[in-house]
Amino acid sequence: MSDQEITITGWTTRDVRFPTSLDKTGSDAMNAAGDYSAAYCILQTDSKYTGHGMTFTIGRGNDIVCSAINHVADRIRGRTLSSLVSNWGQTWRHLVNDSQLRWIGPEKGVIHLALGAVVNALWDLWAKVLGKPVWRIVSEMSPDEFVRCIDFRYITDAITPEEAVEMLKETEKTKTERIKDAEANRAVPAYTTSAGWLGYGEDKMRALLRETMEKGYKHFKLKVGGSVEQDKRRLGIAREVIGYDKGNVLMVDANQVWSVPEAIEYMKELKEFKPWFIEEPTSPDDILGHKAIREALKEYGIGVATGEMCQNRVVFKQLLMSGAIDVCQIDACRMGGVNEVLAVLLIAKKYGVPIVPHSGGVGLPEYTQHLSTIDYVVVSGKKSVLEYVDHLHEHFLYPSVIKDGYYQTPTEPGYSVEMKADSMDRFEYPGGEKSWWRTEEAKPILEGPKF
């Protein structure tokens, strides 16, 4: 039996939650107390190989995503790996085509989150069988092979398969040099959000900014939206530490807390701090709202970014075709895994919008380091920064690593999100007797928010 003739025999789901709400890690204007969590999928086979994928949530509801994973994964039980990867676009269409599941989530919501976990687990399995990291598999594809990974339903008004092939052929001419960049760990520069959580005190924020500057970071993002006065004070501290030198870039993120008029007026108040962009200024579904904000802030040199809550390639198509955003922030698992991300990379390339993935969550930097490398090497041909949040990496077998301000390009086979077994046991919810969630420390979270 060849490695690619292995068969998917089943799967396991794990509800893994980390108590980040206790120290306000991840806190922002909309999400004051999130517990970074993974709805985890492990594909089992009749071989030594397993495929690991996950979807990121912030706590309650993670169990619902795990339940949805069971329904999606069941559609590939009994299939051989070779049959699934020989026509990736067709496989992806099969996974979203269960009519009863589509009724409660037509390529969005909980079902789509589950889809991302399953699809990414399948890519992880395939990469392990081939003995290569995911980014390299895609980098070695021909333009035609790349395009066959994508389901073009709903997006041919933005880009056709034929257009995509021609774009990829053009960037392929200089791909070899960019692969060398990746191999030299100079493909993906990092930016940090670690100092900017809204729940952090000013002294902690100041210390973390200095620490990250010493590590070689040039791009820094802070959460905003609590109050104008507080944000002016915090952004003033940030500029005091990093300065206004062109090499040091400041970004801000409101996490959807404002209406369109509020976003415009609020950001006018913060223009003196010269942010590169405002991320998620309003509802992630409001394409016209983002466009209005972008047009209003253009005179102040402030761009608009969004994407972490965009549920599928169709929403991104509208944002990109309408000129509503300056920065496209794809998420590795809110959409339907690698395949749907590849579609958005192509659309963004056509409309000249840089890709800056969302990576603020457990496992997301591990995923997105592959996606940013693929974008640079294969699609856009241009370097762009990638978010890095410096916590919870110790729970992964092959964590993402930053050195001299750059992601170190993954070399291990797979998609980099295989979690350590003892971490899953320790933080599984509600878990067994040894689970952290059975301890006294967990009680403040388990009791829920007070009103």
C-alpha positions in Angstrom: 0.0 0.0 0.0 1.5 3.4 -1.0 1.4 6.2 1.4 -1.2 8.1 -0.6 -3.5 5.1 -0.8 -4.1 5.3 3.0 -7.7 5.6 4.0 -9.5 8.0 6.4 -10.9 5.6 9.0 -12.3 8.1 11.5 -11.6 11.2 13.6 -11.4 12.6 17.1 -12.5 16.0 18.3 -11.0 17.8 21.3 -12.4 20.9 23.0 -9.3 22.6 24.3 -9.5 25.9 26.1 -6.8 28.1 27.7 -7.8 30.5 30.5 -6.5 33.7 29.0 -9.3 35.7 30.4 -7.6 35.6 33.8 -4.8 37.9 32.8 -6.7 39.8 30.0 -4.6 38.4 27.3 -6.5 38.9 24.1 -8.8 41.6 25.5 -10.2 44.3 23.3 -13.1 46.7 23.1 -15.6 44.1 22.0 -14.1 41.0 23.7 -13.2 41.8 27.3 -12.5 38.3 28.6 -11.8 35.6 26.0 -10.4 32.2 26.7 -8.3 31.3 23.7 -9.6 27.9 22.5 -9.2 25.3 19.8 -12.0 23.1 18.4 -9.6 20.4 17.4 -9.9 17.7 14.8 -7.6 14.6 14.4 -8.1 12.6 11.3 -7.3 8.9 11.8 -6.1 6.5 9.0 -5.2 2.9 8.4 -1.5 4.0 8.5 0.9 5.6 10.9 -0.2 9.1 9.8 -2.7 11.3 11.4 -3.9 14.8 10.3 -4.3 17.6 12.8 -6.5 20.7 12.3 -8.2 23.2 14.5 -10.5 26.2 14.5 -9.9 29.1 16.9 -12.6 30.4 19.2 -12.5 32.3 22.5 -14.4 29.9 24.8 -18.1 29.2 25.2 -19.4 27.6 22.0 -16.2 25.8 21.3 -18.1 22.6 22.0 -20.7 23.5 19.4 -17.9 23.8 16.8 -16.6 20.4 17.9 -20.0 18.9 17.3 -20.1 20.4 13.8 -16.7 18.9 13.0 -18.2 15.5 13.5 -20.8 16.1 10.8 -18.2 17.6 8.3 -15.5 14.9 8.9 -18.0 12.1 8.4 -18.1 13.1 4.7 -14.6 11.9 4.1 -14.7 8.7 6.2 -13.7 5.7 4.1 -12.1 7.9 1.4 -8.5 7.4 0.3 -6.1 10.3 0.6 -5.2 10.1 -3.0 -8.8 10.4 -4.1 -9.3 13.5 -2.0 -6.1 15.4 -3.0 -6.2 14.5 -6.7 -8.8 17.2 -7.3 -8.8 19.5 -4.3 -11.4 21.9 -5.6 -13.9 19.0 -6.1 -13.2 17.7 -2.6 -13.8 21.1 -1.1 -17.1 21.4 -3.1 -18.1 17.9 -1.7 -17.4 19.0 1.9 -19.7 22.1 1.6 -22.4 20.4 -0.4 -24.3 18.6 2.2 -27.7 20.2 1.7 -28.9 19.8 5.3 -25.7 21.2 6.7 -25.8 24.1 4.2 -29.3 25.0 5.5 -27.8 26.0 8.9 -24.6 27.4 7.5 -24.2 28.0 3.8 -20.4 28.5 3.8 -20.5 30.6 7.0 -20.9 30.4 10.7 -20.3 27.3 12.9 -20.4 24.8 10.0 -17.8 26.8 8.1 -15.6 27.0 11.2 -15.8 23.2 11.4 -15.0 22.9 7.7 -11.8 24.9 8.3 -10.7 22.5 11.0 -11.4 19.4 8.8 -9.9 20.8 5.6 -6.7 22.0 7.4 -6.4 18.6 9.1 -6.5 17.0 5.6 -3.8 19.3 4.4 -1.7 18.4 7.5 -2.2 14.7 6.8 -1.2 15.1 3.1 1.9 17.2 4.0 3.0 14.6 6.6 2.6 11.8 4.0 4.7 13.8 1.5 7.2 14.7 4.1 6.9 18.5 3.5 5.5 21.6 5.2 2.3 22.9 3.6 3.8 26.0 2.2 6.4 24.0 0.2 3.7 21.7 -1.3 1.9 24.7 -2.6 5.1 26.4 -3.7 6.0 23.4 -5.8 2.6 23.3 -7.6 2.3 24.4 -11.2 -0.2 27.2 -11.8 -2.8 24.7 -13.0 -2.4 22.5 -9.9 -2.7 25.6 -7.7 -5.9 26.6 -9.4 -7.4 23.1 -9.2 -7.3 23.5 -5.4 -10.0 26.2 -5.6 -13.8 26.0 -5.9 -14.5 29.1 -8.2 -18.3 29.0 -7.6 -19.5 32.5 -6.7 -16.2 34.3 -7.6 -15.8 34.1 -11.3 -17.1 37.7 -11.6 -14.0 38.7 -9.7 -11.5 36.2 -11.1 -11.7 33.3 -13.5 -9.6 30.1 -13.4 -8.0 31.2 -16.7 -7.0 34.6 -15.2 -5.6 33.0 -12.1 -3.4 30.7 -14.1 -2.0 33.6 -16.1 -1.3 35.6 -13.0 0.5 32.7 -11.4 2.5 32.0 -14.5 3.8 35.6 -14.3 4.9 35.4 -10.7 6.3 31.9 -11.4 9.1 33.5 -13.4 10.8 34.8 -10.3 9.5 32.2 -7.8 12.9 30.5 -7.4 14.5 33.6 -5.8 11.6 33.9 -3.4 11.9 30.3 -2.3 15.5 31.0 -1.5 14.3 33.9 0.7 11.9 31.5 2.5 14.7 29.0 3.0 16.8 31.8 4.5 14.0 32.7 6.9 13.5 36.1 5.3 10.1 35.7 3.7 7.7 36.9 6.4 8.5 39.9 8.6 6.4 39.9 11.9 4.4 42.5 13.7 3.4 42.3 17.3 0.1 42.7 19.1 1.4 41.4 22.4 1.8 44.8 24.0 -1.5 46.2 22.9 -4.3 44.3 24.7 -6.9 46.7 26.0 -6.8 45.1 29.5 -3.1 45.6 30.0 -1.9 48.4 32.3 0.2 51.3 30.9 3.4 50.1 32.7 3.0 46.6 31.3 2.3 48.0 27.8 5.3 50.3 27.9 7.6 47.4 29.1 6.3 45.0 26.4 6.8 47.6 23.7 10.4 48.1 24.7 11.0 44.4 24.9 9.6 43.8 21.4 11.6 46.6 19.9 14.7 45.0 21.3 13.7 41.8 19.5 13.7 43.5 16.1 10.0 44.3 15.6 9.2 47.4 13.5 5.4 47.1 13.4 3.2 47.4 16.5 -0.6 47.1 16.9 -2.7 48.4 19.8 -6.4 47.7 20.6 -8.6 50.8 20.7 -12.2 51.6 21.3 -12.5 51.9 25.1 -12.6 55.7 25.2 -10.9 58.4 23.2 -9.1 59.7 26.3 -7.7 56.3 27.2 -6.7 55.6 23.7 -4.9 58.9 23.2 -3.0 58.2 26.4 -2.1 54.7 25.3 -1.1 55.6 21.7 0.9 58.5 23.1 2.9 56.0 25.2 3.4 53.8 22.2 4.7 56.7 20.1 6.9 57.8 23.0 8.5 54.3 23.0 8.7 53.6 19.3 8.9 57.1 17.9 7.7 58.4 14.6 10.5 57.1 12.5 9.2 55.8 9.2 10.7 52.4 10.0 8.4 52.0 13.1 4.8 51.5 12.2 1.7 51.8 14.4 -1.6 50.1 13.7 -4.8 50.1 15.7 -7.7 47.6 16.0 -11.3 48.4 17.2 -12.7 44.8 16.9 -16.0 46.0 15.4 -17.1 48.2 18.3 -18.2 51.2 16.3 -21.0 52.2 13.9 -19.8 53.8 10.6 -20.1 57.5 11.7 -18.6 56.7 15.1 -15.6 55.0 13.4 -14.9 58.0 11.3 -15.2 60.6 14.1 -13.2 58.4 16.5 -10.3 57.9 14.1 -10.1 61.6 13.4 -9.4 62.0 17.1 -6.5 59.6 16.7 -5.0 60.9 13.5 -2.1 62.6 15.3 -0.6 59.2 16.1 -0.4 58.4 12.4 -1.6 54.8 12.4 -1.1 52.8 9.2 -4.6 51.4 9.4 -7.7 50.9 11.6 -8.6 47.2 11.8 -12.3 46.1 12.0 -13.7 49.6 12.5 -17.3 48.3 12.2 -19.4 45.2 11.5 -17.4 42.7 9.4 -20.4 42.2 7.1 -20.7 45.9 6.2 -19.0 46.2 2.9 -20.5 49.7 2.2 -19.6 50.8 5.7 -15.9 49.9 5.3 -15.9 51.7 2.0 -17.3 54.8 3.6 -14.8 54.8 6.4 -12.0 54.2 4.0 -13.0 57.2 1.8 -13.4 59.4 4.9 -10.1 58.6 6.4 -8.0 58.6 3.2 -7.1 62.3 3.6 -5.5 61.6 7.0 -3.4 58.7 5.6 -5.2 56.1 7.6 -6.1 52.9 5.8 -8.8 50.3 6.6 -8.2 46.7 7.3 -10.5 43.8 8.0 -10.8 40.0 7.5 -10.6 38.0 10.7 -14.4 37.7 10.9 -15.0 37.5 7.2 -16.7 34.2 6.7 -15.9 33.3 3.2 -14.4 34.2 -0.2 -17.7 35.9 -1.2 -17.4 38.6 1.5 -13.8 39.1 0.6 -14.7 39.4 -3.1 -17.1 42.2 -2.3 -14.6 44.0 0.0 -11.9 43.8 -2.7 -13.9 44.5 -5.8 -15.6 47.5 -4.3 -12.4 49.1 -3.0 -13.6 48.9 0.6 -10.2 48.0 2.2 -6.6 48.8 2.0 -5.4 45.6 3.8 -6.8 42.1 3.4 -6.7 40.1 6.7 -7.5 36.5 5.8 -8.0 34.1 8.7 -6.6 30.5 8.5 -9.7 28.8 9.8 -12.7 31.1 9.9 -12.9 30.4 6.2 -12.9 26.9 4.8 -9.2 26.1 5.3 -6.3 26.4 2.9 -8.3 26.1 -0.3 -10.6 29.0 0.3 -7.7 31.1 1.5 -5.9 30.5 -1.8 -8.9 31.9 -3.6 -8.8 35.1 -1.6 -5.0 35.5 -2.2 -5.7 35.4 -5.9 -8.5 38.0 -5.7 -6.4 40.3 -3.5 -3.5 40.0 -6.0 -5.7 41.0 -8.9 -7.1 44.1 -7.1 -3.7 45.1 -5.7 -4.5 44.8 -2.0 -1.8 43.4 0.4 -2.4 40.3 2.5 -1.8 40.7 6.2 -3.3 37.7 7.9 -5.1 37.7 11.2 -3.0 35.7 13.7 -4.2 36.9 17.1 -5.2 33.5 18.7 -3.9 30.1 19.8 -2.5 28.2 16.8 -3.1 31.0 14.3 0.6 32.1 13.9 1.5 28.4 13.4 -1.1 28.3 10.5 -0.6 31.7 9.0 3.2 31.5 8.7 2.5 29.0 5.9 -0.1 31.2 4.2 2.0 34.4 4.2 4.9 32.4 2.8 2.6 31.0 0.0 1.4 34.5 -0.8 4.9 35.9 -1.1 6.5 33.0 -2.9 3.6 32.0 -5.3 0.9 34.6 -5.5 1.7 38.3 -4.8 5.5 38.1 -5.0 5.6 40.8 -2.4 6.6 40.7 1.3 4.1 41.8 3.9 4.0 41.7 7.6 2.3 39.0 9.7 0.8 39.3 13.1 2.5 37.5 16.0 1.1 37.0 19.5 3.7 35.8 21.9 1.8 33.2 24.1 0.6 29.6 24.1 3.1 28.5 21.5 4.6 26.1 24.1 1.6 23.8 23.6 2.6 22.9 20.0 5.1 20.3 18.8 6.5 22.7 16.2 5.7 26.3 17.3 6.2 29.3 15.2 9.4 31.1 16.0 10.4 34.8 15.5 14.1 35.7 15.1 15.4 39.2 14.2 11.8 40.3 13.4 11.1 37.5 11.0 9.1 34.3 11.1 11.4 31.3 10.8 10.1 29.4 7.8 8.6 26.0 8.8 10.6 23.0 7.8 8.8 20.1 9.6 6.2 18.1 7.5 2.6 19.2 8.1 0.6 22.4 8.9 2.4 23.1 12.3 -0.7 22.9 14.5 -0.2 19.5 16.0 -0.7 20.1 19.7 1.1 18.3 22.5 -0.9 15.4 23.9 -0.4 16.5 27.5 -1.5 20.1 26.7 -4.7 18.7 25.2 -5.3 16.5 28.2 -4.5 19.4 30.7 -6.8 22.0 29.0 -9.6 19.9 27.5 -13.0 21.2 28.6 -14.6 20.0 30.8 -12.0 17.3 30.8 -11.1 14.5 33.2 -9.9 14.6 36.7 -6.5 16.1 35.7 -8.0 18.9 33.6 -7.2 22.4 34.7 -11.0 23.1 34.3 -11.6 20.8 37.3 -9.5 23.0 39.6 -10.4 25.8 42.0 -8.6 28.3 39.7 -11.2 27.6 37.0 -14.2 28.6 39.1 -14.2 32.4 38.3 -14.5 31.5 34.6 -16.9 28.7 35.0 -19.3 30.8 37.1 -19.6 33.1 34.1 -19.9 36.9 33.8 -21.6 38.9 36.5 -24.4 41.3 35.8 
